[in-house]
Amino acid sequence: MRSIIYLGIGIFFGIVLFKSEAASWFRIYEMFQFGSFHMYGIIGSAVGLGILITQVIKRFKIKSFYGDPITFAPKDRSFKRYMFGGILFGLGWALAGACPGPMFALLGAGYVPILIVLISSILGTLLYGVVKNKLPH
């Protein structure tokens, strides 16, 4: 039953991404050219909601779907790691015209060429998993 709920949430998320044009290559190009506030508004709304929801989870000790407490692990605050990762993410986003969420929405909308980007991102994630322990901290 939970899998059906997760599937429904994922489909709803994909529809929202597509209808809000967050999966539009033109909107992403426009954002990287600083030609429109559209994508910055979507991203800013997502960051604001994320902060708000995280605070609600922490303050009211909300549990997961499975009834387990939700914990937040401390993060490494290394500037170099976040800067390098952000640059790689941004370059990939600019070259592909989509970040990870919209890739699935574009595939669901029938844009078959996104499969190349999706498969490449999965292979890149697997490669990172193989070499991450060998990278300097």
C-alpha positions in Angstrom: 0.0 0.0 0.0 2.9 2.4 0.8 4.4 1.8 -2.6 1.2 3.0 -4.2 1.2 6.1 -2.0 4.8 6.8 -3.0 4.0 6.2 -6.7 1.1 8.7 -6.4 3.3 11.3 -4.7 5.9 10.8 -7.5 3.3 11.2 -10.2 1.9 14.3 -8.6 5.4 15.7 -8.2 6.1 15.0 -11.9 2.9 16.7 -13.0 3.7 19.8 -10.8 7.2 20.0 -12.3 5.9 19.7 -15.8 2.9 22.1 -15.4 5.1 24.7 -13.6 7.5 24.5 -16.5 10.4 23.5 -14.1 11.1 20.7 -16.6 11.2 23.1 -19.6 14.6 23.4 -21.2 13.7 27.0 -22.3 12.9 28.0 -18.7 16.2 26.5 -17.5 18.1 28.3 -20.3 16.3 31.5 -19.4 17.4 31.1 -15.8 21.1 30.5 -16.6 20.9 33.7 -18.8 19.4 35.6 -15.9 16.5 36.4 -18.3 13.6 35.5 -16.0 12.7 35.1 -12.3 10.5 32.1 -13.0 12.9 29.3 -12.0 14.4 31.3 -9.2 10.9 31.7 -7.8 10.3 27.9 -8.0 13.7 27.1 -6.4 13.3 29.8 -3.7 9.8 28.4 -2.9 11.2 24.9 -2.6 14.1 26.0 -0.3 11.7 28.0 1.9 9.2 25.1 2.1 12.1 22.7 2.8 13.3 24.9 5.7 9.8 25.2 7.1 8.9 21.5 6.9 12.3 20.5 8.4 11.7 22.8 11.4 8.1 21.4 11.8 9.5 17.8 11.7 12.2 18.7 14.3 9.9 20.7 16.7 6.9 18.4 16.7 9.0 15.2 16.4 7.0 13.9 13.5 7.6 10.3 12.6 8.1 8.7 9.2 5.5 6.6 7.3 6.9 3.6 9.1 6.5 5.1 12.5 10.2 5.6 13.1 11.5 8.9 14.4 13.0 11.1 11.7 16.6 12.0 12.6 18.9 14.6 11.0 22.6 13.5 10.8 25.2 16.2 11.2 26.7 17.3 7.9 30.4 17.9 7.0 30.6 21.6 6.4 33.6 21.6 4.1 33.3 24.6 1.7 35.5 22.9 -0.9 33.3 19.9 -1.2 30.1 21.9 -1.6 31.7 24.3 -4.1 33.1 21.5 -6.3 29.8 19.5 -6.1 27.7 22.6 -6.8 29.8 23.5 -9.9 29.6 19.9 -11.2 25.8 19.9 -10.6 25.3 23.3 -12.2 27.4 22.3 -15.3 25.4 19.1 -15.7 22.2 20.9 -15.3 23.2 23.6 -17.8 24.4 21.0 -20.4 21.5 18.6 -20.0 18.8 21.2 -19.5 17.4 19.3 -16.5 18.2 18.5 -12.9 17.4 15.0 -11.5 13.7 15.6 -10.6 12.6 17.0 -14.0 14.6 14.2 -15.8 12.0 11.7 -14.7 9.1 14.1 -15.4 10.5 14.6 -19.0 10.7 10.9 -19.5 7.2 10.4 -18.3 6.1 13.2 -20.7 7.5 11.2 -23.6 10.8 13.0 -24.2 12.8 9.9 -25.1 16.3 11.6 -25.6 16.3 12.4 -21.9 17.1 8.7 -21.5 20.7 9.5 -22.4 21.0 12.0 -19.6 19.2 9.8 -17.2 21.4 6.8 -17.9 24.5 9.0 -17.7 23.5 10.4 -14.4 22.9 6.9 -13.0 26.3 5.8 -14.2 27.9 8.9 -12.8 26.3 8.2 -9.4 27.5 4.6 -9.5 31.0 5.8 -10.4 31.0 8.3 -7.5 29.9 5.4 -5.1 33.0 3.4 -6.3 35.5 6.3 -5.9 34.1 8.3 -3.0 36.2 6.7 -0.3 39.4 7.4 -2.4 38.6 11.1 -2.7 40.3 13.6 -0.3 38.1 15.0 2.4 
